[in-house]
Amino acid sequence: MYSIGEFSKKTGITIRTLRYYGEKGLLKPARISEGGQRYYNDANIITVQKIVTFKYLDYSLEEIKELLKKDDSLLQSLEHQKLQLLKKKKQLEQMLATIDTAIHIHQGNMAVDSTTLLLVIHSLLTEDAQKDYLRQYISEPLIERIYNFLDINFIEINRRYIESLHEIKQAYQAPPEDTMLKELIERLFSIIPQELTKSIAQEFEKHATVDFDNWLFAIPLTSEEENWLLEQAARLNILEEVIT
């Protein structure tokens, strides 16, 4: 038997955490003395090892509690958790690629707007919620086409997106002549293929009203910059060219 202090030293888990695990029903002491002292045995060590492993695999304490009760559900749970971790791995790889892109652009003497970079990362973190939102308005096959395209071309898309938004922000401050302005806006709008943009527009047109979610699809432009961009795109007939 180990006192709680000895058990803490042996497992590397703080006394406070051991007590918390006990309160949550994850770790029951082998014995509690009349004076309330907790004592643990070697079986408790195995339980702690399981808890630490599950926590490393990113399970919540409630999930760990259930897994400790039912060994037969472990394989199925691990398979599910593997998918979740692979998804998180993909997100992290994409975030690293986005940061690398920003660093590369910055080294090329083009300042990267922090809002743009953070909103690109935010978009990665909310991809599932974006898909749920889009299902209200467009078909599942089209949603898959959109995100397959974004996944395959992730690095190039974000490089072009960050660069184009930087140019648009500069153009808003000091508008160039129309030929150059049209090129800048067309460069931004051409990041997504025209065929795909047209398909998206056609699906949205089927709905009388569309409740656009600025949280999920935040654009790193101020409202003034965004309105100016749309006005210029309409004036130069760019919007019509993109969706027709």
SEGUFI-561725 format. One line per field, with one value per atom (N, C-alpha, C): atom name; x, y, z; residue in one letter. Coordinates in nm, 3 decimals. Example, Ala and Ser with C-alpha at 12.3 -4.5 7.8 and 13.67 -1.06 7.14 Angstrom:
<rs>
atome: (N	CA	C	N	CA	C);
xx: (1.319	1.230	1.320	1.285	1.367	1.290);
yy: (-0.569	-0.450	-0.330	-0.225	-0.106	0.003);
zz: (0.780	0.780	0.780	0.708	0.714	0.787);
residu: (A	A	A	S	S	S);
</rs>
This chain:
<rs>
atome: (N	CA	C	N	CA	C	N	CA	C	N	CA	C	N	CA	C	N	CA	C	N	CA	C	N	CA	C	N	CA	C	N	CA	C	N	CA	C	N	CA	C	N	CA	C	N	CA	C	N	CA	C	N	CA	C	N	CA	C	N	CA	C	N	CA	C	N	CA	C	N	CA	C	N	CA	C	N	CA	C	N	CA	C	N	CA	C	N	CA	C	N	CA	C	N	CA	C	N	CA	C	N	CA	C	N	CA	C	N	CA	C	N	CA	C	N	CA	C	N	CA	C	N	CA	C	N	CA	C	N	CA	C	N	CA	C	N	CA	C	N	CA	C	N	CA	C	N	CA	C	N	CA	C	N	CA	C	N	CA	C	N	CA	C	N	CA	C	N	CA	C	N	CA	C	N	CA	C	N	CA	C	N	CA	C	N	CA	C	N	CA	C	N	CA	C	N	CA	C	N	CA	C	N	CA	C	N	CA	C	N	CA	C	N	CA	C	N	CA	C	N	CA	C	N	CA	C	N	CA	C	N	CA	C	N	CA	C	N	CA	C	N	CA	C	N	CA	C	N	CA	C	N	CA	C	N	CA	C	N	CA	C	N	CA	C	N	CA	C	N	CA	C	N	CA	C	N	CA	C	N	CA	C	N	CA	C	N	CA	C	N	CA	C	N	CA	C	N	CA	C	N	CA	C	N	CA	C	N	CA	C	N	CA	C	N	CA	C	N	CA	C	N	CA	C	N	CA	C	N	CA	C	N	CA	C	N	CA	C	N	CA	C	N	CA	C	N	CA	C	N	CA	C	N	CA	C	N	CA	C	N	CA	C	N	CA	C	N	CA	C	N	CA	C	N	CA	C	N	CA	C	N	CA	C	N	CA	C	N	CA	C	N	CA	C	N	CA	C	N	CA	C	N	CA	C	N	CA	C	N	CA	C	N	CA	C	N	CA	C	N	CA	C	N	CA	C	N	CA	C	N	CA	C	N	CA	C	N	CA	C	N	CA	C	N	CA	C	N	CA	C	N	CA	C	N	CA	C	N	CA	C	N	CA	C	N	CA	C	N	CA	C	N	CA	C	N	CA	C	N	CA	C	N	CA	C	N	CA	C	N	CA	C	N	CA	C	N	CA	C	N	CA	C	N	CA	C	N	CA	C	N	CA	C	N	CA	C	N	CA	C	N	CA	C	N	CA	C	N	CA	C	N	CA	C	N	CA	C	N	CA	C	N	CA	C	N	CA	C	N	CA	C	N	CA	C	N	CA	C	N	CA	C	N	CA	C	N	CA	C	N	CA	C	N	CA	C	N	CA	C	N	CA	C	N	CA	C	N	CA	C	N	CA	C	N	CA	C	N	CA	C	N	CA	C	N	CA	C	N	CA	C	N	CA	C	N	CA	C	N	CA	C	N	CA	C	N	CA	C	N	CA	C	N	CA	C	N	CA	C	N	CA	C	N	CA	C	N	CA	C	N	CA	C	N	CA	C	N	CA	C	N	CA	C	N	CA	C	N	CA	C	N	CA	C	N	CA	C	N	CA	C	N	CA	C	N	CA	C	N	CA	C	N	CA	C	N	CA	C	N	CA	C	N	CA	C	N	CA	C	N	CA	C	N	CA	C	N	CA	C	N	CA	C	N	CA	C	N	CA	C	N	CA	C	N	CA	C	N	CA	C	N	CA	C	N	CA	C	N	CA	C	N	CA	C	N	CA	C	N	CA	C	N	CA	C	N	CA	C	N	CA	C	N	CA	C	N	CA	C	N	CA	C	N	CA	C	N	CA	C	N	CA	C	N	CA	C	N	CA	C	N	CA	C	N	CA	C	N	CA	C	N	CA	C	N	CA	C	N	CA	C	N	CA	C	N	CA	C	N	CA	C	N	CA	C	N	CA	C	N	CA	C	N	CA	C	N	CA	C	N	CA	C);
xx: (0.084	0.000	0.088	0.037	0.109	0.020	0.080	0.006	-0.014	-0.101	-0.125	0.001	0.085	0.210	0.306	0.317	0.405	0.355	0.223	0.164	0.185	0.177	0.200	0.343	0.440	0.580	0.603	0.541	0.562	0.504	0.388	0.319	0.350	0.402	0.426	0.301	0.193	0.066	0.053	0.017	0.009	-0.101	-0.085	-0.186	-0.321	-0.319	-0.444	-0.514	-0.436	-0.496	-0.550	-0.477	-0.525	-0.659	-0.670	-0.797	-0.908	-0.871	-0.970	-1.019	-0.926	-0.965	-1.059	-1.033	-1.121	-1.260	-1.268	-1.397	-1.476	-1.405	-1.470	-1.503	-1.463	-1.494	-1.403	-1.286	-1.191	-1.095	-1.061	-0.957	-1.004	-1.042	-1.088	-0.972	-0.937	-0.827	-0.855	-0.749	-0.766	-0.825	-0.792	-0.844	-0.844	-0.944	-0.949	-0.957	-0.861	-0.855	-0.968	-0.986	-1.089	-1.066	-0.940	-0.908	-0.917	-0.960	-0.978	-0.854	-0.749	-0.627	-0.650	-0.603	-0.620	-0.495	-0.518	-0.408	-0.433	-0.325	-0.335	-0.248	-0.283	-0.205	-0.156	-0.097	-0.041	-0.150	-0.269	-0.379	-0.415	-0.404	-0.429	-0.326	-0.204	-0.100	-0.139	-0.192	-0.235	-0.348	-0.441	-0.552	-0.499	-0.403	-0.344	-0.275	-0.205	-0.139	-0.241	-0.357	-0.464	-0.515	-0.538	-0.589	-0.492	-0.364	-0.262	-0.258	-0.269	-0.266	-0.388	-0.505	-0.627	-0.621	-0.568	-0.555	-0.460	-0.353	-0.258	-0.326	-0.422	-0.496	-0.611	-0.618	-0.712	-0.856	-0.874	-1.008	-1.041	-1.171	-1.215	-1.223	-1.231	-1.238	-1.366	-1.476	-1.601	-1.588	-1.521	-1.499	-1.408	-1.305	-1.213	-1.286	-1.375	-1.452	-1.531	-1.594	-1.672	-1.582	-1.468	-1.376	-1.317	-1.294	-1.241	-1.342	-1.470	-1.576	-1.593	-1.571	-1.602	-1.481	-1.408	-1.290	-1.329	-1.449	-1.489	-1.513	-1.532	-1.556	-1.428	-1.315	-1.188	-1.148	-1.152	-1.107	-1.188	-1.320	-1.407	-1.377	-1.358	-1.329	-1.195	-1.095	-0.963	-0.968	-1.049	-1.063	-1.124	-1.226	-1.288	-1.189	-1.114	-1.019	-0.907	-0.869	-0.765	-0.809	-0.936	-0.988	-0.985	-1.021	-1.020	-0.879	-0.783	-0.644	-0.585	-0.623	-0.577	-0.631	-0.756	-0.815	-0.742	-0.710	-0.637	-0.497	-0.435	-0.303	-0.309	-0.413	-0.429	-0.445	-0.525	-0.544	-0.412	-0.334	-0.205	-0.110	-0.109	-0.022	-0.063	-0.194	-0.243	-0.210	-0.220	-0.184	-0.036	0.047	0.191	0.219	0.147	0.165	0.123	0.014	-0.033	0.070	0.126	0.227	0.353	0.393	0.509	0.486	0.363	0.328	0.340	0.288	0.295	0.439	0.523	0.665	0.732	0.703	0.763	0.724	0.596	0.548	0.614	0.622	0.683	0.830	0.900	1.041	1.057	0.950	0.952	0.915	0.927	0.903	0.756	0.664	0.522	0.470	0.430	0.383	0.253	0.247	0.127	0.038	-0.085	-0.179	-0.214	-0.201	-0.224	-0.369	-0.463	-0.604	-0.626	-0.566	-0.580	-0.528	-0.409	-0.349	-0.433	-0.478	-0.555	-0.691	-0.752	-0.881	-0.868	-0.756	-0.730	-0.721	-0.650	-0.639	-0.775	-0.851	-0.986	-1.073	-1.058	-1.136	-1.105	-0.980	-0.942	-1.010	-1.016	-1.071	-1.222	-1.288	-1.435	-1.486	-1.402	-1.440	-1.567	-1.578	-1.697	-1.823	-1.813	-1.928	-1.964	-1.863	-1.888	-1.969	-1.931	-2.002	-2.146	-2.167	-2.304	-2.388	-2.328	-2.399	-2.434	-2.338	-2.359	-2.465	-2.483	-2.584	-2.725	-2.744	-2.876	-2.908	-2.803	-2.823	-2.773	-2.672	-2.617	-2.602	-2.591	-2.591	-2.461	-2.471	-2.354	-2.243	-2.276	-2.170	-2.093	-2.164	-2.097	-2.009	-2.056	-1.974	-1.845	-1.856	-1.736	-1.642	-1.698	-1.615	-1.538	-1.607	-1.544	-1.426	-1.451	-1.347	-1.238	-1.272	-1.166	-1.071	-1.127	-1.043	-0.955	-1.015	-0.939	-0.829	-0.858	-0.757	-0.640	-0.671	-0.567	-0.475	-0.534	-0.458	-0.432	-0.430	-0.431	-0.322	-0.198	-0.086	-0.094	-0.118	-0.124	-0.242	-0.357	-0.475	-0.449	-0.391	-0.368	-0.260	-0.161	-0.059	-0.125	-0.206	-0.273	-0.374	-0.445	-0.546	-0.483	-0.376	-0.309	-0.250	-0.185	-0.126	-0.233	-0.343	-0.449	-0.515	-0.541	-0.604	-0.511	-0.383	-0.286	-0.293	-0.300	-0.308	-0.439	-0.549	-0.679	-0.679	-0.621	-0.615	-0.532	-0.423	-0.342	-0.419	-0.493	-0.571	-0.682	-0.738	-0.842	-0.785	-0.662	-0.598	-0.556	-0.509	-0.463	-0.507	-0.633	-0.688	-0.604	-0.565	-0.491	-0.587	-0.534	-0.623	-0.700	-0.810	-0.907	-0.848	-0.759	-0.703	-0.630	-0.548	-0.475	-0.570	-0.670	-0.766	-0.843	-0.883	-0.957	-0.872	-0.746	-0.655	-0.644	-0.635	-0.624	-0.748	-0.865	-0.990	-1.012	-0.982	-0.995	-0.902	-0.784	-0.688	-0.745	-0.813	-0.875	-0.989	-1.077	-1.195	-1.162	-1.046	-1.010	-0.943	-0.925	-0.863	-0.948	-1.080	-1.172	-1.210	-1.200	-1.232	-1.371	-1.385	-1.511	-1.625	-1.597	-1.700	-1.755	-1.665	-1.707	-1.782	-1.733	-1.801	-1.942	-1.955	-2.085	-2.181	-2.133	-2.218	-2.267	-2.178	-2.216	-2.323	-2.301	-2.397	-2.534	-2.536	-2.663	-2.740	-2.668	-2.736	-2.792	-2.716	-2.764	-2.884	-2.888	-2.998	-3.132	-3.129	-3.254	-3.326	-3.258	-3.316	-3.351	-3.471	-3.518	-3.430	-3.391	-3.304	-3.189	-3.075	-2.957	-2.904	-2.900	-2.849	-2.699	-2.622	-2.477	-2.415	-2.331	-2.268	-2.128	-2.118	-1.989	-1.887	-1.936	-1.844	-1.769	-1.843	-1.782	-1.705	-1.754	-1.692	-1.645	-1.566	-1.516	-1.421	-1.437	-1.349	-1.258	-1.127	-1.034	-1.027	-1.144	-1.155	-1.248	-1.224	-1.319	-1.447	-1.557	-1.683	-1.668	-1.588	-1.565	-1.486	-1.384	-1.304	-1.388	-1.470	-1.554	-1.657	-1.724	-1.823	-1.756	-1.640	-1.566	-1.529	-1.483	-1.444	-1.563	-1.679	-1.797	-1.845	-1.837	-1.877	-1.787	-1.657	-1.563	-1.580	-1.605	-1.625	-1.749	-1.855	-1.977	-1.955	-1.887	-1.862	-1.779	-1.685	-1.597	-1.649	-1.775	-1.842	-1.772	-1.701	-1.627	-1.719	-1.813	-1.903	-1.984	-2.033	-2.113	-2.030	-1.905	-1.817	-1.787	-1.778	-1.741	-1.852	-1.977	-2.088	-2.171	-2.131	-2.208	-2.121);
yy: (-0.121	0.000	0.126	0.226	0.354	0.463	0.549	0.668	0.757	0.855	0.942	1.017	1.052	1.121	1.030	0.905	0.807	0.775	0.762	0.730	0.844	0.966	1.084	1.084	1.055	1.051	0.939	0.825	0.708	0.729	0.795	0.812	0.945	1.041	1.173	1.258	1.213	1.286	1.361	1.488	1.566	1.512	1.538	1.495	1.558	1.683	1.752	1.684	1.644	1.577	1.440	1.366	1.235	1.247	1.349	1.371	1.408	1.488	1.530	1.409	1.320	1.197	1.114	1.114	1.041	1.102	1.235	1.305	1.278	1.265	1.243	1.095	1.009	0.867	0.791	0.848	0.781	0.690	0.730	0.659	0.640	0.518	0.488	0.432	0.491	0.438	0.293	0.217	0.077	0.071	0.171	0.175	0.318	0.349	0.479	0.450	0.503	0.475	0.546	0.510	0.574	0.724	0.763	0.905	0.975	0.902	0.962	0.958	0.890	0.880	0.784	0.824	0.740	0.656	0.529	0.439	0.372	0.357	0.303	0.179	0.092	-0.029	-0.033	-0.146	-0.157	-0.154	-0.202	-0.197	-0.051	0.034	0.178	0.239	0.187	0.237	0.212	0.091	0.058	0.150	0.179	0.270	0.409	0.458	0.589	0.588	0.480	0.470	0.479	0.415	0.421	0.565	0.631	0.768	0.860	0.850	0.934	0.909	0.781	0.747	0.804	0.788	0.841	0.994	1.059	1.204	1.245	1.170	1.198	1.183	1.089	1.068	1.167	1.264	1.376	1.341	1.239	1.208	1.302	1.334	1.412	1.319	1.377	1.296	1.212	1.267	1.191	1.071	1.091	0.980	0.875	0.920	0.828	0.744	0.807	0.736	0.621	0.647	0.543	0.433	0.471	0.372	0.281	0.336	0.255	0.151	0.181	0.087	-0.026	0.006	-0.092	-0.116	-0.218	-0.251	-0.295	-0.353	-0.405	-0.294	-0.170	-0.059	0.014	-0.033	0.039	0.047	-0.065	-0.066	0.030	0.025	0.114	0.260	0.286	0.423	0.470	0.382	0.419	0.447	0.369	0.392	0.530	0.563	0.696	0.805	0.783	0.885	0.903	0.794	0.803	0.897	0.885	0.974	1.119	1.142	1.278	1.335	1.252	1.298	1.322	1.238	1.259	1.391	1.420	1.547	1.664	1.651	1.757	1.773	1.659	1.662	1.739	1.712	1.782	1.932	1.969	2.111	2.176	2.107	2.163	2.178	2.079	2.086	2.204	2.226	2.338	2.471	2.477	2.600	2.632	2.528	2.548	2.596	2.538	2.580	2.725	2.765	2.903	2.999	2.962	3.046	3.053	2.939	2.939	3.031	3.028	3.115	3.262	3.294	3.432	3.477	3.388	3.421	3.444	3.357	3.369	3.502	3.537	3.663	3.781	3.773	3.882	3.899	3.788	3.795	3.856	3.850	3.911	4.058	4.117	4.261	4.302	4.206	4.240	4.212	4.315	4.298	4.218	4.116	4.033	4.089	4.123	4.176	4.067	4.097	3.995	3.946	4.035	3.995	3.891	3.913	3.818	3.681	3.677	3.549	3.477	3.548	3.485	3.437	3.509	3.466	3.345	3.332	3.211	3.091	3.106	2.998	2.969	3.074	3.057	2.976	3.001	2.928	2.778	2.743	2.602	2.537	2.609	2.555	2.539	2.611	2.607	2.536	2.454	2.390	2.305	2.226	2.142	2.227	2.334	2.424	2.494	2.526	2.586	2.491	2.364	2.264	2.250	2.249	2.240	2.359	2.477	2.597	2.586	2.546	2.540	2.438	2.335	2.231	2.288	2.405	2.470	2.521	2.545	2.615	2.539	2.455	2.389	2.238	2.163	2.017	1.963	1.842	1.776	1.753	1.708	1.690	1.819	1.932	2.059	2.099	2.074	2.103	2.023	1.896	1.812	1.864	1.910	1.968	2.089	2.174	2.297	2.262	2.176	2.149	2.055	1.971	1.891	1.982	2.080	2.177	2.255	2.301	2.379	2.295	2.167	2.080	2.054	2.021	1.985	2.103	2.222	2.341	2.436	2.381	2.463	2.570	2.530	2.625	2.734	2.695	2.793	2.889	2.836	2.920	3.025	2.984	3.079	3.181	3.139	3.235	3.343	3.300	3.395	3.482	3.419	3.490	3.601	3.567	3.665	3.778	3.743	3.845	3.935	3.875	3.953	4.049	4.003	4.091	4.206	4.179	4.286	4.391	4.346	4.439	4.517	4.449	4.517	4.625	4.596	4.695	4.817	4.792	4.902	4.983	4.914	4.981	5.067	5.021	5.099	5.231	5.227	5.348	5.442	5.385	5.465	5.396	5.419	5.349	5.370	5.260	5.272	5.299	5.315	5.335	5.206	5.218	5.108	4.978	4.985	4.862	4.782	4.850	4.783	4.735	4.817	4.780	4.656	4.651	4.535	4.408	4.419	4.304	4.256	4.351	4.314	4.240	4.292	4.231	4.096	4.088	3.960	3.855	3.899	3.806	3.746	3.829	3.781	3.685	3.725	3.645	3.516	3.510	3.391	3.283	3.307	3.206	3.079	3.096	2.984	2.976	2.858	2.846	2.899	2.962	3.023	2.921	2.801	2.698	2.666	2.658	2.629	2.748	2.868	2.989	2.998	2.968	2.973	2.871	2.751	2.647	2.690	2.750	2.798	2.906	3.002	3.112	3.059	2.961	2.906	2.838	2.770	2.702	2.805	2.910	3.012	3.088	3.103	3.175	3.105	2.977	2.901	2.942	3.016	3.054	3.202	3.231	3.371	3.457	3.402	3.476	3.387	3.448	3.376	3.450	3.380	3.439	3.415	3.511	3.494	3.497	3.400	3.388	3.451	3.572	3.643	3.580	3.502	3.435	3.321	3.242	3.127	3.167	3.270	3.309	3.454	3.481	3.618	3.657	3.779	3.833	3.937	3.925	4.017	4.155	4.211	4.348	4.425	4.552	4.634	4.645	4.685	4.700	4.802	4.906	5.008	4.948	4.869	4.806	4.706	4.630	4.529	4.595	4.700	4.770	4.833	4.892	4.952	4.847	4.730	4.622	4.577	4.557	4.513	4.620	4.745	4.855	4.861	4.846	4.851	4.730	4.613	4.492	4.504	4.564	4.585	4.689	4.797	4.905	4.856	4.768	4.718	4.589	4.552	4.434	4.302	4.299	4.177	4.071	4.112	4.016	3.941	4.014	3.952	3.851	3.884	3.793	3.667	3.680	3.565	3.462	3.506	3.412	3.382	3.431	3.402	3.330);
zz: (0.000	0.000	0.000	-0.066	-0.072	-0.013	0.067	0.110	-0.012	-0.002	-0.117	-0.158	-0.057	-0.089	-0.163	-0.116	-0.182	-0.322	-0.332	-0.463	-0.562	-0.510	-0.594	-0.649	-0.563	-0.607	-0.708	-0.685	-0.771	-0.910	-0.918	-1.047	-1.115	-1.037	-1.094	-1.105	-1.042	-1.043	-0.910	-0.915	-0.791	-0.700	-0.571	-0.473	-0.506	-0.543	-0.577	-0.694	-0.795	-0.912	-0.875	-0.790	-0.746	-0.674	-0.590	-0.519	-0.617	-0.716	-0.817	-0.896	-0.933	-1.004	-0.917	-0.786	-0.695	-0.691	-0.686	-0.684	-0.812	-0.924	-1.053	-1.079	-0.985	-1.000	-1.093	-1.122	-1.210	-1.133	-1.013	-0.937	-0.792	-0.761	-0.625	-0.544	-0.429	-0.347	-0.307	-0.289	-0.245	-0.104	-0.024	0.114	0.165	0.243	0.312	0.462	0.537	0.681	0.754	0.880	0.962	0.972	0.963	0.970	0.835	0.732	0.600	0.512	0.559	0.478	0.361	0.244	0.124	0.102	0.067	0.037	-0.099	-0.173	-0.309	-0.323	-0.420	-0.445	-0.590	-0.629	-0.764	-0.871	-0.838	-0.935	-0.966	-0.864	-0.886	-0.980	-0.974	-1.065	-1.210	-1.237	-1.373	-1.416	-1.324	-1.356	-1.392	-1.313	-1.342	-1.477	-1.509	-1.639	-1.752	-1.732	-1.832	-1.847	-1.733	-1.736	-1.809	-1.775	-1.839	-1.989	-2.029	-2.171	-2.243	-2.183	-2.244	-2.256	-2.152	-2.159	-2.271	-2.288	-2.397	-2.532	-2.540	-2.664	-2.680	-2.587	-2.597	-2.561	-2.477	-2.428	-2.312	-2.298	-2.183	-2.061	-1.942	-1.821	-1.818	-1.869	-1.873	-1.966	-2.080	-2.173	-2.110	-2.039	-1.973	-1.869	-1.795	-1.692	-1.752	-1.867	-1.934	-1.988	-2.043	-2.100	-1.992	-1.874	-1.764	-1.717	-1.737	-1.697	-1.797	-1.928	-2.033	-2.121	-2.092	-2.174	-2.315	-2.330	-2.461	-2.563	-2.516	-2.608	-2.645	-2.594	-2.613	-2.760	-2.833	-2.972	-3.057	-3.043	-3.120	-3.086	-2.958	-2.915	-2.970	-2.968	-3.020	-3.170	-3.242	-3.386	-3.412	-3.331	-3.344	-3.307	-3.199	-3.155	-3.256	-3.322	-3.425	-3.536	-3.577	-3.682	-3.637	-3.509	-3.457	-3.452	-3.411	-3.403	-3.542	-3.639	-3.776	-3.830	-3.794	-3.837	-3.774	-3.644	-3.575	-3.635	-3.669	-3.732	-3.863	-3.942	-4.069	-4.046	-3.946	-3.915	-3.877	-3.793	-3.750	-3.868	-3.957	-4.074	-4.163	-4.176	-4.257	-4.192	-4.059	-3.989	-4.008	-3.997	-4.018	-4.159	-4.255	-4.395	-4.414	-4.347	-4.356	-4.296	-4.180	-4.116	-4.203	-4.261	-4.351	-4.470	-4.523	-4.635	-4.595	-4.475	-4.426	-4.408	-4.353	-4.333	-4.468	-4.565	-4.699	-4.764	-4.753	-4.812	-4.742	-4.609	-4.531	-4.568	-4.589	-4.628	-4.767	-4.844	-4.977	-4.973	-4.853	-4.833	-4.848	-4.830	-4.828	-4.687	-4.616	-4.479	-4.478	-4.392	-4.382	-4.272	-4.307	-4.210	-4.110	-3.981	-3.877	-3.879	-3.908	-3.913	-4.021	-4.137	-4.248	-4.208	-4.151	-4.113	-4.009	-3.906	-3.799	-3.847	-3.941	-3.993	-4.084	-4.152	-4.232	-4.137	-4.026	-3.928	-3.865	-3.835	-3.780	-3.875	-4.004	-4.104	-4.099	-4.075	-4.063	-3.944	-3.833	-3.709	-3.715	-3.803	-3.809	-3.935	-3.996	-4.123	-4.110	-4.003	-3.986	-3.972	-3.894	-3.876	-4.008	-4.088	-4.220	-4.307	-4.306	-4.387	-4.341	-4.208	-4.154	-4.200	-4.198	-4.243	-4.392	-4.473	-4.618	-4.657	-4.576	-4.606	-4.608	-4.548	-4.553	-4.693	-4.772	-4.899	-5.022	-5.007	-5.125	-5.100	-5.208	-5.201	-5.143	-5.088	-5.030	-5.134	-5.257	-5.357	-5.386	-5.389	-5.416	-5.298	-5.177	-5.058	-5.064	-5.101	-5.112	-5.220	-5.332	-5.439	-5.388	-5.314	-5.262	-5.172	-5.072	-4.973	-5.025	-5.121	-5.185	-5.261	-5.330	-5.403	-5.306	-5.195	-5.097	-5.033	-5.006	-4.944	-5.038	-5.161	-5.258	-5.288	-5.295	-5.334	-5.217	-5.095	-4.975	-4.973	-4.993	-4.979	-5.085	-5.210	-5.319	-5.301	-5.259	-5.238	-5.132	-5.020	-4.912	-4.947	-5.023	-5.069	-5.155	-5.251	-5.340	-5.263	-5.169	-5.092	-5.008	-4.936	-4.850	-4.934	-5.045	-5.132	-5.193	-5.241	-5.305	-5.208	-5.087	-4.988	-4.950	-4.944	-4.917	-5.028	-5.153	-5.267	-5.266	-5.230	-5.226	-5.119	-5.003	-4.896	-4.939	-5.010	-5.061	-5.165	-5.251	-5.355	-5.295	-5.183	-5.116	-5.066	-5.014	-4.963	-5.076	-5.186	-5.300	-5.429	-5.471	-5.587	-5.713	-5.779	-5.905	-6.020	-6.138	-6.254	-6.282	-6.355	-6.367	-6.420	-6.515	-6.572	-6.465	-6.386	-6.278	-6.169	-6.134	-6.031	-6.073	-6.199	-6.248	-6.237	-6.268	-6.258	-6.113	-6.020	-5.879	-5.831	-5.865	-5.820	-5.887	-6.016	-6.087	-6.030	-5.986	-5.927	-5.798	-5.719	-5.596	-5.627	-5.719	-5.749	-5.825	-5.887	-5.965	-5.882	-5.753	-5.666	-5.667	-5.663	-5.678	-5.826	-5.889	-6.032	-6.065	-6.180	-6.219	-6.221	-6.268	-6.274	-6.136	-6.038	-5.901	-5.841	-5.865	-5.817	-5.875	-6.003	-6.070	-6.009	-5.982	-5.922	-5.784	-5.706	-5.572	-5.582	-5.673	-5.692	-5.733	-5.823	-5.870	-5.757	-5.669	-5.556	-5.457	-5.430	-5.337	-5.395	-5.527	-5.591	-5.575	-5.539	-5.521	-5.393	-5.307	-5.178	-5.177	-5.126	-5.124	-5.035	-4.922	-4.830	-4.786	-4.763	-4.715	-4.593	-4.481	-4.356	-4.350	-4.403	-4.411	-4.272	-4.243	-4.111	-4.113	-4.059	-4.058	-3.964	-3.868	-3.776	-3.846	-3.923	-3.990	-4.115	-4.183	-4.310	-4.303	-4.202	-4.181	-4.293	-4.342	-4.445	-4.380	-4.397	-4.330	-4.395	-4.420	-4.472	-4.380	-4.365	-4.290	-4.373	-4.310	-4.384	-4.496	-4.471	-4.575	-4.692	-4.661	-4.767	-4.846	-4.775	-4.841	-4.933	-4.883	-4.966	-5.088	-5.068	-5.179	-5.283	-5.236	-5.327	-5.411	-5.348	-5.422	-5.519	-5.477	-5.566	-5.690	-5.667	-5.780	-5.871	-5.810	-5.889	-5.976	-5.921	-5.998	-6.107	-6.072	-6.169	-6.287	-6.260	-6.366	-6.430	-6.395	-6.453	-6.421	-6.310	-6.275	-6.215	-6.129	-6.068	-6.172	-6.270	-6.376	-6.454	-6.478	-6.553	-6.474	-6.342	-6.258	-6.251	-6.240	-6.216	-6.338	-6.455	-6.577	-6.679);
residu: (M	M	M	Y	Y	Y	S	S	S	I	I	I	G	G	G	E	E	E	F	F	F	S	S	S	K	K	K	K	K	K	T	T	T	G	G	G	I	I	I	T	T	T	I	I	I	R	R	R	T	T	T	L	L	L	R	R	R	Y	Y	Y	Y	Y	Y	G	G	G	E	E	E	K	K	K	G	G	G	L	L	L	L	L	L	K	K	K	P	P	P	A	A	A	R	R	R	I	I	I	S	S	S	E	E	E	G	G	G	G	G	G	Q	Q	Q	R	R	R	Y	Y	Y	Y	Y	Y	N	N	N	D	D	D	A	A	A	N	N	N	I	I	I	I	I	I	T	T	T	V	V	V	Q	Q	Q	K	K	K	I	I	I	V	V	V	T	T	T	F	F	F	K	K	K	Y	Y	Y	L	L	L	D	D	D	Y	Y	Y	S	S	S	L	L	L	E	E	E	E	E	E	I	I	I	K	K	K	E	E	E	L	L	L	L	L	L	K	K	K	K	K	K	D	D	D	D	D	D	S	S	S	L	L	L	L	L	L	Q	Q	Q	S	S	S	L	L	L	E	E	E	H	H	H	Q	Q	Q	K	K	K	L	L	L	Q	Q	Q	L	L	L	L	L	L	K	K	K	K	K	K	K	K	K	K	K	K	Q	Q	Q	L	L	L	E	E	E	Q	Q	Q	M	M	M	L	L	L	A	A	A	T	T	T	I	I	I	D	D	D	T	T	T	A	A	A	I	I	I	H	H	H	I	I	I	H	H	H	Q	Q	Q	G	G	G	N	N	N	M	M	M	A	A	A	V	V	V	D	D	D	S	S	S	T	T	T	T	T	T	L	L	L	L	L	L	L	L	L	V	V	V	I	I	I	H	H	H	S	S	S	L	L	L	L	L	L	T	T	T	E	E	E	D	D	D	A	A	A	Q	Q	Q	K	K	K	D	D	D	Y	Y	Y	L	L	L	R	R	R	Q	Q	Q	Y	Y	Y	I	I	I	S	S	S	E	E	E	P	P	P	L	L	L	I	I	I	E	E	E	R	R	R	I	I	I	Y	Y	Y	N	N	N	F	F	F	L	L	L	D	D	D	I	I	I	N	N	N	F	F	F	I	I	I	E	E	E	I	I	I	N	N	N	R	R	R	R	R	R	Y	Y	Y	I	I	I	E	E	E	S	S	S	L	L	L	H	H	H	E	E	E	I	I	I	K	K	K	Q	Q	Q	A	A	A	Y	Y	Y	Q	Q	Q	A	A	A	P	P	P	P	P	P	E	E	E	D	D	D	T	T	T	M	M	M	L	L	L	K	K	K	E	E	E	L	L	L	I	I	I	E	E	E	R	R	R	L	L	L	F	F	F	S	S	S	I	I	I	I	I	I	P	P	P	Q	Q	Q	E	E	E	L	L	L	T	T	T	K	K	K	S	S	S	I	I	I	A	A	A	Q	Q	Q	E	E	E	F	F	F	E	E	E	K	K	K	H	H	H	A	A	A	T	T	T	V	V	V	D	D	D	F	F	F	D	D	D	N	N	N	W	W	W	L	L	L	F	F	F	A	A	A	I	I	I	P	P	P	L	L	L	T	T	T	S	S	S	E	E	E	E	E	E	E	E	E	N	N	N	W	W	W	L	L	L	L	L	L	E	E	E	Q	Q	Q	A	A	A	A	A	A	R	R	R	L	L	L	N	N	N	I	I	I	L	L	L	E	E	E	E	E	E	V	V	V	I	I	I	T	T	T);
</rs>
